[in-house]
Amino acid sequence: MKICFIGNACNVHFHRWVSYFISKGYQIDIISFSPVSCSEYSNVRIYNLRRFTKFGGHLRYLINLINLVPNLL
């Protein structure tokens, strides 16, 4: 099952949620509003919205992420 989390990936509670589902074997994608290093998470794809602010901003970037097709958002 694929799960996509949206939020502040640097938050300790966010990290606990993601870590729990990683330990259960789920495929995780993260859409974060703050910069995060990939070393904090293993086997996770991270999309940082902070760097995509020109020509439509965050909404345009989210529209381009439709190819993620998670089972749970």
C-alpha positions in Angstrom: 0.0 0.0 0.0 1.2 3.5 -0.8 0.7 6.3 1.6 1.4 10.0 1.0 1.8 12.3 4.0 1.5 16.1 3.7 2.9 18.3 6.4 6.1 19.5 8.2 8.5 16.6 7.9 10.7 18.1 10.6 8.0 17.8 13.2 8.7 15.0 15.8 5.1 13.8 15.7 5.1 13.7 11.9 8.4 11.7 12.0 6.8 9.2 14.4 3.8 8.6 12.2 6.0 8.1 9.1 8.4 5.8 11.0 5.6 3.7 12.2 4.2 3.0 8.7 7.7 2.5 7.3 8.3 -0.2 10.0 5.0 -1.9 8.8 6.4 -2.1 5.2 4.3 0.6 3.5 5.6 2.6 0.6 5.7 6.2 1.8 5.8 9.6 0.0 6.2 12.8 1.9 5.1 16.3 0.7 6.8 18.7 3.1 6.4 22.4 3.6 9.9 22.7 5.2 13.3 21.5 4.0 14.2 18.1 5.3 17.3 15.9 4.8 16.7 12.6 3.2 18.9 11.0 5.9 16.1 11.4 8.5 13.9 8.9 6.5 14.9 5.7 4.8 13.2 4.4 1.6 11.0 7.4 1.4 10.4 9.9 -1.5 10.4 13.5 -0.3 8.9 16.4 -2.2 9.7 19.8 -0.8 7.1 22.5 -1.6 9.2 25.3 -0.3 11.4 25.5 -3.4 8.4 25.5 -5.9 6.9 29.0 -5.6 7.1 30.5 -9.1 4.4 30.3 -11.8 1.5 29.0 -9.8 3.1 28.2 -6.5 2.3 25.2 -4.5 -1.0 24.4 -6.2 0.7 23.8 -9.5 3.3 21.6 -7.9 0.6 19.5 -6.2 -1.2 19.1 -9.5 2.1 17.7 -11.0 2.3 15.2 -8.2 -0.9 13.4 -9.3 1.4 10.7 -10.7 2.0 9.5 -7.1 -1.4 7.8 -7.0 -1.3 6.9 -3.3 -3.9 4.6 -1.8 -4.1 6.9 1.2 -3.4 10.7 1.3 
